[in-house]
């Protein structure tokens, strides 16, 4: 209740019934890789997730993504065991879903993270190297 214009909306993807073209911004923080994580009972996958995000964002709306970096060229392979994802894979994947990358930042990079251990490993937990991307939904 701290921010009057922010509403926490916790739903399963298929239950997100927000109106189309209604949000200025969507934010995915340390969860994008979970669209490629498989476990019994886990149902979030990239196709329906990004379809909903694309539908509910206004034209020109922002999709911000922050996630744990995986090693270059690893694609989505480390989403399962390390809970990390390759930033270049993420960029290409999200762009292929109709979003345009307009900015990025290395502000959350940690050069001492060798990218080879789980983000839950006590040696790196809370200090992983992360990528920050800003995408927009096209206006036409």
C-alpha positions as CSV (number, residue, x, y, z in Angstrom):
1,X,0.0,0.0,0.0
2,X,3.1,2.2,-0.2
3,X,2.6,3.2,-3.8
4,X,-0.9,4.3,-4.7
5,X,-0.5,3.8,-8.4
6,X,1.0,0.3,-8.2
7,X,-1.1,-2.9,-7.9
8,X,0.4,-6.3,-7.1
9,X,-1.2,-8.7,-9.5
10,X,-0.5,-12.4,-8.6
11,X,-2.1,-14.8,-11.1
12,X,-1.4,-17.8,-13.2
13,X,-0.6,-16.8,-16.7
14,X,-3.9,-18.1,-18.1
15,X,-5.8,-16.1,-15.4
16,X,-4.3,-12.7,-16.3
17,X,-7.5,-11.0,-17.4
18,X,-6.2,-7.5,-17.6
19,X,-7.6,-5.5,-20.6
20,X,-5.6,-5.5,-23.8
21,X,-3.3,-2.5,-24.3
22,X,-3.7,-1.4,-20.7
23,X,-0.3,-1.4,-19.0
24,X,2.5,1.1,-19.4
25,X,5.1,-1.4,-18.1
26,X,5.7,-5.0,-17.2
27,X,8.7,-6.1,-15.2
28,X,10.3,-9.6,-15.0
29,X,13.0,-9.8,-12.3
30,X,15.0,-13.0,-12.0
31,X,12.2,-15.0,-13.4
32,X,12.6,-14.9,-17.2
33,X,14.7,-18.1,-17.1
34,X,11.8,-19.9,-15.4
35,X,9.9,-19.9,-18.7
36,X,12.6,-22.5,-19.7
37,X,12.6,-24.4,-16.3
38,X,10.8,-27.8,-16.2
39,X,9.6,-29.5,-13.1
40,X,6.6,-31.5,-12.1
41,X,3.7,-29.1,-11.6
42,X,5.5,-26.1,-13.1
43,X,3.3,-24.7,-15.9
44,X,4.9,-21.4,-17.0
45,X,6.3,-21.5,-20.5
46,X,7.5,-18.7,-22.8
47,X,4.8,-18.8,-25.5
48,X,1.8,-18.1,-23.3
49,X,3.7,-15.8,-21.0
50,X,4.9,-13.5,-23.7
51,X,1.6,-13.6,-25.6
52,X,-0.1,-12.2,-22.5
53,X,2.6,-9.6,-21.9
54,X,2.4,-8.5,-25.5
55,X,-1.4,-8.3,-25.3
56,X,-1.7,-6.3,-22.1
57,X,1.1,-3.7,-22.8
58,X,0.1,-0.5,-24.5
59,X,1.8,0.3,-27.8
60,X,5.1,1.9,-26.8
61,X,4.8,0.1,-23.4
62,X,8.0,-1.1,-21.7
63,X,9.0,-4.6,-20.8
64,X,12.0,-4.6,-18.4
65,X,13.9,-7.9,-17.9
66,X,16.5,-8.5,-15.2
67,X,17.9,-12.0,-14.9
68,X,20.9,-14.1,-13.8
69,X,23.6,-14.3,-16.6
70,X,24.6,-17.7,-17.9
71,X,27.8,-18.2,-20.0
72,X,27.8,-16.9,-23.6
73,X,26.4,-19.3,-26.1
74,X,24.7,-21.5,-23.6
75,X,21.2,-20.5,-24.6
76,X,18.6,-21.8,-22.2
77,X,20.4,-24.9,-21.2
78,X,21.4,-23.6,-17.7
79,X,17.8,-22.5,-16.8
80,X,17.2,-25.9,-15.4
81,X,20.2,-26.6,-13.2
82,X,21.8,-23.2,-12.5
83,X,18.7,-20.9,-12.9
84,X,20.6,-18.7,-15.3
85,X,20.1,-17.8,-19.0
86,X,22.3,-16.5,-21.7
87,X,21.7,-12.8,-22.2
88,X,22.0,-13.0,-26.0
89,X,19.5,-15.9,-26.1
90,X,17.2,-13.8,-24.0
91,X,17.5,-10.8,-26.3
92,X,16.8,-12.8,-29.4
93,X,14.0,-14.7,-27.8
94,X,12.2,-11.7,-26.6
95,X,12.7,-9.8,-29.8
96,X,11.3,-12.8,-31.7
97,X,8.1,-12.3,-29.7
98,X,7.4,-8.8,-31.1
99,X,9.4,-6.6,-28.7
100,X,12.2,-4.2,-29.6
101,X,15.3,-3.9,-27.4
102,X,15.9,-0.1,-26.8
103,X,18.4,-0.1,-23.9
104,X,20.5,-2.3,-21.7
105,X,22.7,-1.9,-18.7
106,X,25.7,-3.6,-17.2
107,X,25.0,-2.0,-13.8
108,X,24.3,-5.4,-12.2
109,X,27.2,-7.3,-13.6
110,X,29.6,-9.0,-11.1
111,X,33.0,-9.8,-12.6
112,X,33.7,-12.3,-9.8
113,X,30.7,-14.5,-10.7
114,X,32.1,-17.2,-12.9
115,X,28.6,-18.1,-14.2
116,X,29.1,-21.8,-13.6
117,X,27.3,-22.3,-10.2
118,X,23.7,-22.2,-9.2
119,X,22.3,-18.9,-8.2
120,X,21.3,-20.5,-5.0
121,X,24.9,-21.5,-4.1
122,X,25.9,-19.6,-0.9
123,X,29.1,-18.5,-2.5
124,X,27.3,-16.3,-5.0
125,X,23.6,-16.1,-3.8
126,X,22.5,-12.5,-3.9
127,X,25.6,-11.4,-5.9
128,X,25.1,-13.0,-9.3
129,X,26.0,-11.2,-12.4
130,X,22.7,-10.0,-14.0
131,X,21.7,-8.5,-17.3
132,X,19.2,-5.6,-17.6
133,X,17.2,-5.1,-20.7
134,X,14.6,-2.6,-21.7
135,X,12.2,-3.6,-24.5
136,X,9.2,-1.7,-25.9
137,X,6.1,-3.0,-27.7
138,X,6.0,-1.4,-31.1
139,X,3.5,1.4,-31.7
140,X,2.4,0.0,-35.0
